[in-house]
Amino acid sequence: MPNNIGNPTDSSGANAVDFVWGNLPLQPNDERAATATQTGGLVTYSITAASASSGTVTYTATNSLSVGQVINISGLTNGKFNLGNVSVATASSSQFTVKSAAADGESSLSTQTGTVTVVTGADRYWSQTTKSASARLNPALDNHSIVEADWAGYPAYTPAVGNFIVTAATGDGTTVTYTSQNKLAAGDVVNVTGLTVSAFNLSSATVATANAVSFTVTDAAGSGVTVTGQTGKVQATNALTAYDGAGEGNILVPNVLGLTTANALDGLQDQGFELANITNTTGVTNTATQLTRINVTTTTAATVYVTGGTGTWPVGTKVTIAAGTGVPTALVGTWSITGGSGSTLVIAGSGWTVADTGAITPGTVLTGAAGTVKTQSAAANSAVATTGTITITSWA
């Protein structure tokens, strides 16, 4: 749901957007721009004191900051306390801290008139917008990376769906049964740690069976032993790929055939391609060809007899049929190619009258739709690396 109450707009005149939710991709910014700025709302605070110790800088300032906001600090008499693009580590209404060793060993400051300016997270009210200093989202990061970038060691952590508490374990000589509310499945490979009976702490064990409250592995560990009241942990070693989505940071190539060059470039960038990695070949020779017959087979489809077929005009591209002797008026226009073979094209339309023209008097009346994409080097729905390249060609 876009936030456009009060109709704030970006530099292009489009509605600015604060948040999007629902079944939509991540939309973390209002407008992409060369310089990060904000409009509206309280985004600066006055600093009256500062101190540093062991990699933490504490500032005294009446504020409404939140943990994780990125801030700039300026105006303090000791420049080592003036920090740029640092994240708020803790915050209260009268103080906040950041993690930095820059001012360690420096004397505390008092009666200051410094300023803290919020760089991100400022637009929490309906009337505010943000411009982020980037033209596009970083293609090296997938949605998981963007959302979870502040998690320690991402993406090497194991998310909750693969990380559960073990409260009891028992062994019978062939099978170890663990009591654990979990979402594991047979075949998952797990590490079990933290149990008081070390024999039950297994590495790279394969889950044999699992349900909502327990799971088993085939192992002779702890034969005849039962432990209860535990706070051990079971961690799925395949969580990074099976659960977290790490490794899915590829671009799913969109189908841009038949689009105008401008729309194709925009669509490719929206999907993750950097403009520098797109080769755009325009002005492909667009020689008109003889159309010899049109057989309108349904009200929405027609078979066009023409030299070249889908070898010249691939499925998904567009062609333009010009007026000519024997050409039905309803078929004059630009149409999408949906099929065909060596000497025929199948085009899609609507409201056509079913009829077969038979032979059409010679005339060069069919061309590729000018300015639309004819070919793309990477097939639609294929996956390429976020640094991948693609070439598109467009009709003159």
Secondary structure as UniProt FT lines:
FT   TURN            5..6
FT   TURN            11..12
FT   STRAND          31..33
FT   STRAND          37..39
FT   STRAND          44..47
FT   STRAND          49..53
FT   TURN            54..55
FT   STRAND          56..60
FT   TURN            67..68
FT   STRAND          70..74
FT   HELIX           79..81
FT   STRAND          86..91
FT   STRAND          95..99
FT   TURN            102..105
FT   STRAND          114..118
FT   TURN            126..127
FT   STRAND          129..133
FT   TURN            139..140
FT   HELIX           143..147
FT   TURN            148..150
FT   TURN            152..155
FT   HELIX           160..162
FT   STRAND          163..166
FT   STRAND          168..171
FT   STRAND          175..179
FT   TURN            186..187
FT   STRAND          189..193
FT   HELIX           198..200
FT   STRAND          205..210
FT   STRAND          214..218
FT   TURN            221..222
FT   STRAND          226..227
FT   STRAND          232..236
FT   TURN            237..238
FT   HELIX           240..244
FT   TURN            246..247
FT   STRAND          250..252
FT   TURN            257..258
FT   HELIX           261..271
FT   HELIX           275..277
FT   STRAND          278..284
FT   STRAND          289..298
FT   TURN            299..300
FT   STRAND          301..306
FT   TURN            307..308
FT   HELIX           309..312
FT   TURN            315..316
FT   STRAND          318..321
FT   TURN            325..326
FT   HELIX           329..331
FT   STRAND          333..340
FT   STRAND          344..348
FT   STRAND          355..356
FT   STRAND          364..368
FT   TURN            370..371
FT   STRAND          372..376
FT   TURN            380..381
FT   STRAND          383..385
FT   TURN            386..387
FT   STRAND          390..395
//
